[in-house]
């Protein structure tokens, strides 16, 4: 199933987006969680500056 998803992202509009994964620290438990999102290629640097 993963191959099918990756293959669909390589065609057409999918090349304009990047999957980004950001590590976020929880204030309640002091543990880290990972937040994954699809972001436009131009907005990747802005996403990590937040």
C-alpha positions in Angstrom: 0.0 0.0 0.0 2.8 2.4 0.7 4.3 2.0 -2.7 0.9 2.9 -4.2 0.8 6.1 -2.1 4.4 7.1 -3.0 3.7 6.4 -6.7 0.7 8.7 -6.7 2.6 11.5 -5.1 5.2 11.4 -7.9 2.7 12.3 -10.6 1.4 15.8 -11.3 0.6 18.0 -8.3 2.3 15.7 -5.8 5.7 17.0 -6.6 4.7 20.4 -5.2 4.4 19.0 -1.7 6.9 17.7 0.9 6.1 15.5 3.9 7.7 17.1 7.0 8.0 15.6 10.4 8.6 17.9 13.4 9.4 16.8 17.0 7.3 18.6 19.6 7.7 18.5 23.3 4.6 18.0 25.5 4.3 20.4 28.4 2.3 18.0 30.5 4.4 14.9 30.3 7.8 16.3 29.1 7.9 13.6 26.4 8.4 14.2 22.7 5.8 13.5 20.0 6.2 13.6 16.3 3.9 15.7 14.1 3.8 14.9 10.4 2.2 17.1 7.7 2.2 17.6 4.0 3.5 21.1 3.2 4.1 23.0 0.0 7.7 23.0 -1.1 7.9 26.8 -0.7 6.6 26.8 2.8 8.9 24.1 4.3 11.3 26.6 6.0 8.5 28.7 7.4 6.9 25.5 8.8 10.1 24.7 10.9 10.4 28.4 12.1 7.1 28.2 13.9 
